[in-house]
Amino acid sequence: MKTIVKLTLCSTLLMGSLVTPALSWTSSVAQAATSGGVSIMLDGYALPFPVQPVAIKGTTMVPFRAISEALGIDVQWNQTSKTITATKKEASTTKKVILTMGSTQATVDSKNVTLALAPQTISNNTMIPLSFFSQQFGAGVKWDQASKTVSITSPQEDLYTMGFYALSSYDERAMIPDFDTMAFGWSRIDLNGKFTIADTGKEYRWPQSAGADTPESIIQNTATQGTSPYLMVYAVDGHGELTKNLENPTLQQQTIKGIVDTATQKGFKGIVLDFEGLGLTGDKLQAQKDYNAFIQNIATQAHQKNLKLTVVLHPLNSSYQGYDYRTLGTLADDIIIMAYAYDKEKSPEPLAKVDEAITLALKQINKNKLILGISLGSENADSINSKIGLAKRYDLKGISIWRLGIVGQAAWNSMHESVEFK
């Protein structure tokens, strides 16, 4: 499992050593900031600021804490020395920056660095040069004069990643080793409310062998390559089959035993439950109570077998309200927010909706347990990194990708620009 590192800025916005075109660029930003109306986009989505960026002596100043929080930089204030210590931890290194209010001298990893302008307080916000972030913490920055927009592209970062292998994923099996975890969608709850890996349907069942490749060999190879294989169990309440299972204690115990035994016997390291459709109609609170009991029961039995448990949930801004995020977050090891299909996956998901789904979830679950679900049924090479950027911005545990088989090379290449896969 990787350590999540948040967004950081690089490139060089206002460096005195840049050539004339860059100086012209910074001049444009300063002019626009002076007149107001400057927008700052982080990975294609607006970054809110408590106060507008301002230009002082040709240098664009931005609120330090607001941008630091969005970039995952830890900030400490020392009232006595009037200093700000900004720390960015990576997998094997830590970058430490110390700024002093009113001084253009800063230290970066104990080395002296000169700022274009000293940090200062404006409208009760500590403002520092935008150039400092770009110089010290690194990313791509572009300026659009027509819209007065600064567009920041975060650098490649180390994120926890889960992929899904289901429904004709075989052609993209070469992607498996890049992920931390791979969930294999080879089982389900059938129309009778029973757990099965050998139903007669075409979806979510134990697959046939493909030459020398068997389901068992794929699982074994996944583990050998350093990716943890999980058993995904799919269920939907379209005909009340999921409710039937949750309301029948005997059937529920059979289901849980079947899931845990299958995961153990087949060599999986964890279980992913994708139980969809609860709470669209009927008693939503009762659905939540029943599902909580199910998850508590299976979590206990899974953990006894050293299996991890990940639960996939509809977002809180969806029509499905049969999920108690707060309780489920205490029972499961991870929670995936299925923040997609707002418009039947006809186009890239609206960023505002995904943002809302994350912020609502964070009110009930610790960010270290939250994984942002992203569907390549919706996203493409141009939109995928904006969704990944939101996971970084909120310092979530990581991302999950639905699914191998529909990723495509273009989107795969784009994802590698944003994520440092294992």
Salt bridges, closest charged atoms under 4 A:
GLU90 OE2 - LYS88 NZ 2.19
ASP158 OD1 - LYS2 NZ 3.95
ASP178 OD2 - HIS416 NE2 2.89
ASP213 OD2 - ARG173 NE 3.77
GLU216 OE2 - LYS266 NZ 3.31
ASP261 OD2 - LYS257 NZ 2.69
ASP333 OD2 - HIS303 NE2 2.83
ASP334 OD1 - LYS397 NZ 2.35
GLU379 OE1 - LYS387 NZ 3.07
ASP395 OD2 - LYS367 NZ 2.95
